């Protein structure tokens, strides 16, 4: 548990300080908050993974660019049923920036999946 917390703390400290420090008087008015468990992106160092609602019914994996992070608040850790602590943060992202939601799906009919994806993309781009 301590190793995970230290790794996440070290990762948060490596975020671009010049962009975050200017909001030391509280969260920015033009930011959008996301609460979750942060993880370092496994491949791209300029991105962050946020596990939204990690112990809830509908957890979601989100990906953001570090350059779009405006402010970070450390929150109390969530404790699972097994007693494991999960560090939580509130991440304030630049309004209008783009994030990616990694969504699981059941392998079924490729045509149906492609159509749903196309509808979602058209809705997102409007």
N, C-alpha and C positions, 0 to 999 in steps of 0.2 A: 504494500500500500504506500509506504513512504517513498519508495523508488518511483512509483507512478506519479505521485504528487510532485516530487522534485523534477522529474522529466518535464512535466507540464509547466511548472513554474519557470524552469530554464527556457522552455520554448516561448512562453509569454514574454519573458524578458528579452528575447531576441527579436521581437517585433520592432518595426521601425519607430524608434522613440521620438524622433522629431515630429512625426505626424500625430502621435498620441499625446505627447506632453503639452501641447498648446491648449488642450481642453482640461486642464487640471482643476478648474472650478466646477466640474460636474459634466454630465453628459451633454453632447452637442444638441442644439435644437433641431438641426436638419439631419440627424441620424435616426436609424431605425434599429430598435433593440431585438436581439435574438439571444435566448438563454439556452445553455446546453453545456455539454462536456467537450472541451477542446482536444484535438489531436493534431499532431504535426502531420502534414501531408506526406505520404510515404515516398513520393517521387519528386514532386515539385516544391522547392524551398520557398517559393513566393506565394504559396497558397496554404490555407488552413482548413481543416475538417472540423465541423461542429456537429456533435451528435445531439440533436434536439430531442428533449423528453426521453432521456436514456433508459429510465425504468418505467415509463408510462406504457399505455396500451398501444400507441402509435409512434414509436421512435422513428426519427427521420435523420438521414445523413445528408448534411449540407456542405458545400465547398465554397469558400470565398477567397478572393485575392487579398493578401495582406495589405496591399496599398490602399484598399477601401475601408480598412478598420480605422474608425475615428476615436473610439474610447473603449476601455475594457474595465469592467467591475468584477472583482472576485467575489463570489457568493459562497454561502455555506455548502459544504459537501453533502451530498445525498447518501444515505446509508441503505444498502440493499438488505434483503431478508437474511442473507448469509453474513451480514456484518461488514461487508466491504464498503469502503468510502469511495464515492465518485466525486472528484472536484468539479465544481460548476462555475461558470462565468456568465456574465451578461456582456455581449458583444454589440457595440453600436456601429452599424455599418452605414456607409455613405448612401444617402437616398439616391436612387437611380442607378446604383451600381448593379452588376449582374452577379448572381449566385447560381449554383447548380444544385439541384436536389437529386440525389442518387436514390432511385426508387426500385425496389425489387419487383419482379413480375414473374408470373407463372408461364413457363414455356408451353405454348398452346398453338394457336393458329397465327403464323407470322403476319398474315394479311391484316387480321384484326388488331394486332399489336401495332403495326405500322400505321394504321388509320388512327388509332387513339393518340399515338405520338404526334402525328401530323396535326390533329385537331388541337392538342395542347400547345404545340409550337405556334400555330396561327393565333390562338387566344393570347399567348404570351407576348407576341410581337405587336399586337394592337395597342 
